[in-house]
């Protein structure tokens, strides 16, 4: 009996030491997780409160009013705004992939004169404040008669995005060039080697780029305000939420319910794609 107790105590101590070690290692992550989660929890709890309770200091709903989400769609055409947001974000993301992948491939896997100069120009474009080109771009779209639509928001992503090119280029550098050379020996052209060999191997980097673009366009407020502010039918959710908050600023439960509707797609996307996103960001900085 004494031998059994003597053997059990070290085992319990080892388990306790492992738990303390886990807390010590993950304490910063847990603290940051709680810090970033609390505002989301506050929004969700307020969204299901009654109107009078939402104006009080109470933090826990006494009445669970899930019909607040229904009221949001009744008070404003949120479904139309949701479609506009998905149209903007998905088409912009598609444009990013069609334009950035070939550019990043040319900068990372093909040797040509002026390659380093073009890469430096790409980095310089990342540092250029967007306000510098806002006025000439707005004048261009006004002359083309496309303001009030989503075209001025989506079209630039089919042409060039410096950050996406830089991100993909850094990830493509982590893939050995031997795979490309082997594909060329088998008879593949540069385009076929890019599509059939490089793109499947670069899925984490491409997923990270897609998430960056989707989340940026989903939350974009300045662009829609500038180009679609005059036409409510083209508003995305970011602009619609600001208008909804202005009209219902005394009904915080409905405002928080609308906020939850806007947040939901981005949160769901990140939950399902977080592994690819983290892996893509990790490998992007391996090789310069």
N, C-alpha and C positions, 0 to 999 in steps of 0.2 A: 504493500500500500504506500509506504514511504517512498519507494523507488518510483512509483507511478506519479506521485505528486511532484517529485523532484524533476521528472522528465516533462511534466505538463507545464511547469512554470516557465522554463526557457522558451517553449513553443509559444505560449501566450505573450511573452515579452517580445519575441521576434515579430509576432503579428502586430502587436501594438507599435513597435518601432517602424514597421512597414507602413502602417497607417499614418503615423506622424511624418514619416518621410514623404508620403504622397501629399499630405496637406502642405508641407513646406515647399515642395516642388510646384504644386499647382495652386498655391494660395493666390498668387498674383492673377492667374487666369480666372480663378473663381471670383475674385473681387471685381475684375473687369467685366466678367460675364453678368454678375449681379447688377453692376452699375449701368450696363447697357440694356439689361432686360427690364429693369424697374419702370422706365418710361413707357415701354410697350405694354406692360401689365397695367399701368395707370390708365393708358388710353383705352384698353379693352374693358376694364372695370367701369370706367366712366361712361363708355358707350352703351352699357346695359343698365344704367341707372335711370330713375325717373327724373324729369326735368327739374323739379324743386330740389332733389337731393344732389344733383350735379352741381348746383350753385352753393352747396354747403361744404363744410370741412370733412364730411364723412368720406371714407376711402373704400368702404365695402358696401355693395348694393343691398338695400333692404328689400327691394323689388327688382327682380330680374326682367328687364324690359327688352327682350330680343327683337321685338317689333320695331325698335329704333332703326334697325338696318333696313327694314321695309319702308319706313317713313323717309329715309334718305333718298331712296329711288323714287318715291312719290313726290317729294318736294322738288327734285331736280332730275333732268334726264341723264342720270349717272351712267346708264347702260350705253348711251351714245358716246359719252365722254370716255368710257372704258374702251370701247371699240377704237376711238381715235388714239388713245394711248398705246394700245397694242399695235395699231397700224404704224404709228410713229416709231416705236421701239423695235418692232420686228423687222421692218423694212430698213431702218438705219443699221441694225445689226447685220442684216444680209449685205447691205452696201459695204460695211466695214470688211467683211470677209472677202468679198469679191475684189476689193481694191487693195487691202492691206496684205493679204497672203502672197500675191505675186510680187509686190514691192519688197516684202520682207525676204522672200526667196531670192530675189535678185541681189539683195544687199548681203546675204549670208552665204549663198552657195554658188554664185556666179562671179567670176573675176572679170572686171571690165574697167576701162579707163574712166576716172572720175567717180569711182564707187565711194571712196572715203569722203570726197567733197559732198556728194549727195547725202551721205549719212549725216554729216555735220549740219547740212541744211535742214535735215529732218529733225535733229536735236534742237536746232535753233527755232524751228517752227513750234516745237513744244513750249518753248519759253516765251513765245509771242503772246502778249495779252489779247484775249478775244475782243476786247473793246476797240482795239486798233483797227480791226477790219469790219466792225459792225456797221458803220455808216456807209462805206462803199458797197458792202453786200446788200444792205437794205435798199440802197438806191438802185442796185441792179435788179433786185426782185420786184421793186415797184415799177421799173421800166418794162419788165416782162409781164406785168399784170398778174403775178402769182401770189401777192400778199393776200392774207385771209384764207390760205390753204396750207396744207401740210408739206407741200412741195419744197419751199425754202428750208424747211427743217430736215427733210430726208435727203434731198439731192446731194448736199456736200459730202455725205458719208460714202457715196459711190465714187467720189473723186480722190479724196486724200484725207487721212487722219494720222497725224504725226505720232501720237502716243501709241496707237494700235500697231503701226509699222515698227516702231521701236520695240514694243513688247514682244511681238512675234519674231522679229529679227534676233533678239536675245535668246529666245527659246530655240529657234532653228539652229543657232550656233552650238547648242548642246547635243545635237544629233550628228553623229559622225558622217563625214562626206563619203565614206566608203559605200554606204547604202545607195547614194545617188549615182556613184560611178558604176556600181554593179548593175543598176537599172539601165544605165546608158549602154553598157556592154551587151545587155539583153535586147537592145534595140529601142529603148524608150527615148523619146525626145525630152527636152527640158520640161515642157508642160506635162507630159505623161509622168515623168519622174516626180514632179511636184505633187500631182494629184494622187498618184497611185502609191507613192512611197512616203514622201515627206508628210503630207496631210494626215494620213492615218497614224503616223508615229508622233505627231505633234498635237494630238487631241487635247491633252491637258492645257497646253498654251493657248490653243484656239478657244477652249471653253472659258479660260480666264479672260481672254479678250472679249468674248461674247458677253460675259457677265458684266464686265466694266462698261461696255457700250449700252447694254440693256438697262442697267441701273442708272446710268447717267441720263439717258434719254427719258426714262420713266419718271425721274425726279426733276427733269429740266423745267424750269419756270421762266427764265429770261427769254429763251428762244420763242416759245409759244406766245408769251406776252407781246413780244415784238412783232411777230409775223401773223398771228391768228387772233390777236386781241379784238379786232374789228368784226370778227365773224364767230359768233358763239357756236355755230354748228361744227367748227373745226377745233374746238377747244379740247385738249387732253385733260386728264384728271388733275394734274398739278395746278392748272389754271382754274379749273372748275372748283377745286377745293378752296382756293383763296376766295372765289366769289361766294361759295356756299358759306364760308366762315363769316364773311361780311354781312350776309343776309340773316344768319342765324347765330349771331355772336352771343345772344343771351340764352341760347339753348345748347349748352355745352355737351349734353349727351348726344345730340344729333351731330354736332361738329366732330366729336370724337368717333362716332360711328362712321362718318364719312372718311375720317382720317384712317380708320382701320381698313376700310374698303380699298383705299389707295395703297396702304402698306402691304396688304395680303399677298398680291402676286409677287412682289419682290422678295418677301420672306419665304414664300413657298419655293421660289426659284433657287434661292441660296441654300435652303435646307437640302434640296435634292441634288444640287450641283457643287456643294461645298468641297467635296474631296477633290474633284477635278480642278476647282478654283484654287485651292491651297497648293496642290501639286504644281499647277502651272506657274503660280507666283514664286514657288520655291525654286524651281528649275530655271526660271527666267534669269536669276542673278548668278548662276553658276559660272558662266563664261562670258566675258565682255567682248 
